[in-house]
Amino acid sequence: MSTSLADVFWPALALVLVFEGLMPLLALGAWRRMFSEMLKLQDGQIRFFGLICLIVGATLWWWTG
């Protein structure tokens, strides 16, 4: 059985949106504080955090696939 990119991409995107929506829905004040603190970070710090998230996500995808 072959799995196409769309068979994986759309459910994964839906799951990301669910998780992204949880914090503002359940803890709006904490979400605002976290977001304002993130705005204080330097560009390099944000890029490093993005890189770490990408590596962890790709590793988990590989590990579970």
Secondary structure by P-SEA (a helix, b strand, c coil): cccccccccaaaaaaaaaaaaccccccaaaaaaaaaaaaaccaaaaaaaaaaaaaaaaaaaaaac
